[in-house]
């Protein structure tokens, strides 16, 4: 009798244990499912977080690269402008030096004649923005066989007559396009008589002077015209 009771109690205990094990396993499976879902959610959230962080880093790099590119382009453009401006300035300075150097060379112009047989010789240069001129009036020389002293006396008489007859001599440059420049008017009183031992020109009238000038304009002159004004 007692044995039967013990067996019945054992069976009840086994049945209870079995039901609790089944219940625990069900709860465990449910917990596992919930855990897996949570892990999946966490994993997906981490993926999106990494993606967002990657996008932020990529966007920052794109902005940084774009900014550096724009800055580089602006720097290159600025340097190009500076180089071009410096080159233009240097070329202008060099060109000005070339013009000034060429204009500083004294030019002897072809001889002009006034009063039919009186020669006018003109020499000019433009140096340091100043036009220097030398104008010489050379009376005709005698073809006769005369001594230097006699030629000098004759030249003195001729230059005196030129002083009495002439009022002024005008010198005018004409550029390559045929446009005349402002004339240089030299009154006869500004001419000095110069004696020399040259038998062909023992006495001449010479005037020297300076005016302002532009080397570029001066070098455009292709012809020099001499005219004169006689006294009333």
C-alpha positions as CSV (number, residue, x, y, z in Angstrom):
1,X,0.0,0.0,0.0
2,X,2.7,2.4,0.9
3,X,4.6,1.4,-2.2
4,X,1.7,2.3,-4.4
5,X,1.4,5.7,-2.7
6,X,5.1,6.4,-3.3
7,X,4.8,5.5,-6.9
8,X,1.8,7.7,-7.4
9,X,3.7,10.6,-5.7
10,X,6.7,10.0,-8.0
11,X,4.5,10.0,-11.1
12,X,2.9,13.3,-10.0
13,X,6.4,14.8,-9.4
14,X,7.6,13.7,-12.8
15,X,4.5,15.1,-14.4
16,X,4.9,18.4,-12.6
17,X,8.6,18.6,-13.5
18,X,7.9,17.7,-17.1
19,X,5.3,20.5,-17.4
20,X,7.7,23.0,-15.8
21,X,10.5,22.0,-18.2
22,X,8.1,22.5,-21.1
23,X,7.0,25.8,-19.8
24,X,10.6,26.9,-19.2
25,X,11.6,25.9,-22.7
26,X,8.7,27.8,-24.2
27,X,9.7,30.9,-22.2
28,X,13.3,30.4,-23.3
29,X,12.4,30.1,-26.9
30,X,10.3,33.3,-26.7
31,X,13.2,35.0,-25.0
32,X,15.5,33.9,-27.7
33,X,13.1,35.2,-30.4
34,X,12.8,38.5,-28.7
35,X,16.6,38.7,-28.3
36,X,17.2,37.9,-31.9
37,X,14.7,40.6,-33.0
38,X,16.4,43.1,-30.7
39,X,19.8,42.1,-32.0
40,X,18.6,42.4,-35.5
41,X,17.1,45.9,-34.7
42,X,20.4,46.9,-33.1
43,X,22.4,45.5,-36.0
44,X,20.3,47.4,-38.5
45,X,20.5,50.6,-36.4
46,X,24.3,50.2,-36.3
47,X,24.4,49.8,-40.1
48,X,22.4,53.0,-40.6
49,X,24.6,54.8,-38.1
50,X,27.7,53.7,-39.9
51,X,26.2,54.7,-43.2
52,X,25.3,58.1,-41.8
53,X,28.7,58.6,-40.3
54,X,30.2,57.6,-43.6
55,X,28.0,60.0,-45.5
56,X,28.9,62.8,-43.1
57,X,32.6,62.1,-43.6
58,X,32.2,61.9,-47.3
59,X,30.3,65.1,-47.5
60,X,32.9,66.8,-45.4
61,X,35.6,65.6,-47.7
62,X,33.6,66.7,-50.8
63,X,33.1,70.2,-49.2
64,X,36.8,70.4,-48.2
65,X,38.0,69.3,-51.6
66,X,35.6,71.7,-53.4
67,X,36.8,74.6,-51.2
68,X,40.4,73.8,-51.7
69,X,39.8,73.5,-55.5
70,X,38.0,76.9,-55.6
71,X,40.8,78.5,-53.5
72,X,43.5,76.9,-55.8
73,X,41.7,78.3,-58.9
74,X,41.4,81.7,-57.4
75,X,45.1,81.7,-56.4
76,X,46.1,80.6,-59.9
77,X,44.0,83.3,-61.5
78,X,45.4,85.9,-59.1
79,X,48.9,84.8,-59.8
80,X,48.2,84.8,-63.6
81,X,46.9,88.4,-63.4
82,X,49.9,89.5,-61.3
83,X,52.3,87.8,-63.8
84,X,50.6,89.3,-66.8
85,X,50.5,92.8,-65.1
86,X,54.1,92.5,-64.2
87,X,55.0,91.3,-67.7
88,X,53.1,94.2,-69.2
89,X,54.7,96.7,-66.9
90,X,58.2,95.3,-67.6
91,X,57.5,95.3,-71.4
92,X,56.3,98.9,-71.1
93,X,59.5,99.9,-69.1
94,X,61.7,98.1,-71.6
95,X,59.9,99.7,-74.5
96,X,60.2,103.1,-72.9
97,X,63.9,102.5,-72.4
98,X,64.3,101.5,-76.1
99,X,62.5,104.6,-77.3
100,X,64.5,106.9,-74.9
101,X,67.7,105.3,-76.1
102,X,66.8,105.7,-79.8
103,X,65.6,109.3,-79.3
104,X,68.7,110.3,-77.5
105,X,70.8,109.7,-80.6
106,X,71.5,113.0,-82.4
107,X,69.9,113.2,-85.8
108,X,71.4,115.4,-88.6
109,X,68.5,116.3,-90.9
110,X,68.8,116.8,-94.6
111,X,69.9,120.4,-95.5
112,X,67.1,122.9,-96.2
113,X,67.6,126.1,-98.2
114,X,66.1,129.5,-97.6
115,X,66.4,132.6,-99.8
116,X,67.4,130.3,-102.6
117,X,71.1,129.8,-101.7
118,X,71.3,129.9,-97.9
119,X,71.7,126.5,-96.3
120,X,70.1,125.6,-93.0
121,X,71.5,122.7,-91.1
122,X,69.5,121.2,-88.2
123,X,70.6,118.7,-85.6
124,X,68.2,117.4,-82.9
125,X,67.9,114.8,-80.2
126,X,65.3,114.0,-77.4
127,X,67.0,113.1,-74.2
128,X,65.5,113.0,-70.7
129,X,62.2,114.4,-72.2
130,X,64.1,117.5,-73.5
131,X,64.4,118.3,-77.2
132,X,67.8,119.8,-77.9
133,X,68.3,121.5,-81.3
134,X,71.1,123.2,-83.1
135,X,70.2,125.3,-86.1
136,X,72.9,126.7,-88.3
137,X,72.5,129.2,-91.1
138,X,75.3,128.9,-93.6
139,X,75.7,131.6,-96.2
140,X,76.9,130.6,-99.7
141,X,80.7,130.4,-100.2
142,X,82.6,132.1,-103.0
143,X,84.0,129.9,-105.6
144,X,86.8,132.2,-106.3
145,X,90.3,131.5,-105.0
146,X,90.4,133.4,-101.8
147,X,92.4,133.2,-98.6
148,X,90.7,132.1,-95.4
149,X,90.8,135.7,-94.1
150,X,89.1,137.0,-97.2
151,X,86.5,134.3,-97.0
152,X,85.9,135.2,-93.4
153,X,85.4,138.8,-94.2
154,X,82.9,137.9,-97.0
155,X,81.1,135.5,-94.6
156,X,80.9,138.2,-92.0
157,X,79.3,140.6,-94.4
158,X,76.8,137.9,-95.6
159,X,75.8,137.0,-92.1
160,X,75.2,140.7,-91.3
161,X,72.9,141.0,-94.3
162,X,71.0,137.8,-93.2
163,X,70.5,139.4,-89.7
164,X,69.1,142.5,-91.4
165,X,66.8,140.6,-93.8
166,X,65.5,137.7,-91.6
167,X,63.1,138.1,-88.7
168,X,62.8,134.4,-87.7
169,X,63.4,130.9,-88.8
170,X,60.8,128.2,-88.2
171,X,61.6,124.5,-87.8
172,X,58.8,122.0,-88.0
173,X,58.7,118.2,-87.7
174,X,56.3,116.1,-89.9
175,X,55.5,112.6,-88.8
176,X,55.1,109.4,-90.9
177,X,51.5,110.1,-91.5
178,X,52.2,113.6,-92.9
179,X,50.9,115.3,-89.7
180,X,53.0,118.4,-88.8
181,X,54.0,119.0,-85.2
182,X,54.0,122.4,-83.5
183,X,56.7,124.6,-85.1
184,X,59.8,125.8,-83.3
185,X,60.1,129.5,-84.0
186,X,63.6,130.9,-83.5
187,X,64.0,134.7,-83.8
188,X,67.1,135.9,-85.6
189,X,68.4,137.6,-82.4
190,X,68.8,134.2,-80.9
191,X,71.4,133.3,-83.5
192,X,75.1,133.8,-82.6
193,X,77.8,134.3,-85.2
194,X,80.3,131.5,-85.1
195,X,83.8,131.8,-86.7
196,X,85.8,128.8,-87.7
197,X,88.9,127.8,-89.6
198,X,86.8,125.8,-92.1
199,X,87.3,127.5,-95.5
200,X,83.9,126.3,-96.6
201,X,82.1,127.9,-93.7
202,X,84.3,130.5,-92.1
203,X,81.4,132.3,-90.4
204,X,77.8,131.0,-89.7
205,X,74.8,131.9,-87.6
206,X,74.0,129.3,-85.0
207,X,71.1,129.0,-82.5
208,X,70.8,126.4,-79.7
209,X,67.8,125.6,-77.5
210,X,65.8,123.1,-75.6
211,X,62.1,122.2,-75.4
212,X,60.0,119.5,-73.8
213,X,59.5,116.4,-75.9
214,X,58.1,112.9,-76.0
215,X,60.5,110.2,-77.3
216,X,57.6,108.3,-78.9
217,X,56.3,111.4,-80.7
218,X,59.8,112.5,-81.6
219,X,60.7,109.2,-83.2
220,X,57.6,109.4,-85.4
221,X,59.1,112.4,-87.2
222,X,60.1,111.5,-90.7
223,X,60.7,114.9,-92.2
224,X,61.9,118.4,-91.1
225,X,60.7,121.5,-92.8
226,X,62.4,124.8,-92.5
227,X,60.7,128.1,-93.3
228,X,61.5,131.7,-92.6
229,X,60.0,135.1,-92.0
230,X,61.6,138.3,-93.4
231,X,61.5,141.7,-91.8
232,X,59.0,144.2,-93.2
